[in-house]
Amino acid sequence: MTALDDTLDDLAGFDWIPGIAQFLDFARTAQTAAATGQLDTDATQTLLVLIANPNGPDLTEALAHLVQDLTNPGTNRALAGLPDDVAKQVQHRGELHVHETADYTPRDHPNEAAGLIYEHTDTRNTGGRCEAVDDELRRKNAEKNKQSSKPYPK
């Protein structure tokens, strides 16, 4: 059993909340696809970038914006009965989460992993073999993937 399995099992008790069961299914499906060879290198690279991309929209950003919507009385009817001062504090916490996730959560590593896969895989090869691409392309991609538009917090 992996750490992902343990985490998904822990979260399974919350699958009564709308959307959680689908999220857990997504994670398990992706894990199984990787383990059984159903993901090729291109799909693996793309999934890594979709999970955490420092240069564009990703699932991390989507979840952060979901927190913002869930903490906003204007987008979550369940909060309508809170006192105004409490509702404002709750909403502010959601806004802070989005800001901190965008500015301070480093998301370089999955993107860098995707770059390394690309560097050492001929994505045009459909036979499943990995062939090294030329040295110049590898060097350029490695440098590009080392750069991030969001600095790590100090």
MIPAVEX-326368 format. One line per 8 residues: number of its first residue (from 1); for each residue x, y, z of C-alpha. Coordinates in steps of 0.2 Angstrom, whole numbers, always signed. Layout:
REM MIPAVEX-326368
NUM) X/Y/Z | ...
REM end
This chain:
REM MIPAVEX-326368
1) +0/+0/+0 | +7/+17/-5 | +5/+34/+4 | -7/+39/-9 | -18/+23/-5 | -18/+28/+13 | -23/+46/+10 | -37/+41/-2
9) -43/+28/+11 | -43/+42/+24 | -53/+53/+12 | -65/+40/+7 | -75/+43/+23 | -80/+60/+16 | -86/+54/-1 | -104/+59/+5
17) -99/+77/+1 | -103/+81/-18 | -88/+79/-29 | -77/+70/-17 | -80/+53/-23 | -76/+59/-41 | -60/+66/-35 | -55/+50/-26
25) -60/+40/-42 | -49/+52/-53 | -34/+49/-41 | -36/+30/-40 | -39/+29/-59 | -24/+39/-63 | -14/+29/-51 | -20/+12/-58
33) -17/+19/-76 | +1/+23/-72 | +4/+6/-63 | -4/-4/-77 | +5/+5/-91 | -10/+13/-98 | -2/+30/-97 | +12/+34/-110
41) +25/+47/-107 | +15/+61/-115 | +0/+58/-104 | +11/+56/-89 | +20/+73/-93 | +3/+81/-96 | -5/+75/-80 | +10/+81/-70
49) +8/+98/-77 | -11/+98/-75 | -8/+94/-56 | +4/+107/-53 | +10/+120/-66 | +19/+135/-60 | +16/+144/-77 | -3/+142/-80
57) -19/+135/-74 | -18/+118/-65 | -28/+108/-52 | -19/+116/-38 | -26/+133/-43 | -43/+125/-47 | -44/+119/-29 | -38/+135/-22
65) -52/+144/-31 | -64/+131/-25 | -59/+136/-7 | -62/+154/-12 | -80/+150/-18 | -84/+139/-3 | -79/+153/+9 | -89/+167/+0
73) -107/+169/+6 | -111/+176/-12 | -106/+159/-20 | -110/+147/-5 | -128/+148/+1 | -124/+138/+16 | -115/+153/+23 | -130/+165/+21
81) -135/+163/+40 | -118/+168/+47 | -116/+185/+56 | -110/+198/+44 | -93/+200/+53 | -90/+181/+53 | -95/+179/+35 | -82/+193/+30
89) -69/+184/+41 | -73/+167/+32 | -72/+175/+15 | -56/+184/+19 | -48/+167/+24 | -53/+160/+7 | -46/+175/-2 | -29/+173/+8
97) -29/+155/+3 | -30/+159/-15 | -17/+172/-14 | -5/+161/-4 | -7/+146/-15 | -4/+157/-31 | +11/+166/-24 | +19/+155/-11
105) +16/+137/-15 | +30/+130/-26 | +24/+120/-40 | +40/+118/-50 | +44/+100/-46 | +30/+91/-56 | +33/+102/-71 | +52/+99/-70
113) +48/+80/-69 | +38/+82/-85 | +52/+91/-93 | +65/+77/-88 | +53/+64/-95 | +52/+74/-111 | +71/+76/-112 | +74/+58/-111
121) +59/+51/-122 | +56/+52/-140 | +37/+57/-140 | +35/+53/-158 | +39/+35/-155 | +23/+25/-154 | +32/+8/-150 | +33/+12/-132
129) +52/+13/-132 | +61/+28/-125 | +74/+36/-136 | +85/+50/-130 | +83/+66/-140 | +98/+76/-145 | +109/+85/-132 | +105/+103/-137
137) +86/+100/-135 | +89/+92/-118 | +99/+106/-112 | +87/+120/-118 | +72/+111/-110 | +81/+108/-93 | +86/+126/-92 | +68/+131/-97
145) +60/+120/-84 | +72/+126/-70 | +65/+143/-71 | +49/+148/-62 | +39/+163/-62 | +35/+161/-44 | +49/+162/-31 | +50/+151/-16
153) +45/+159/+0 | +59/+166/+11
REM end
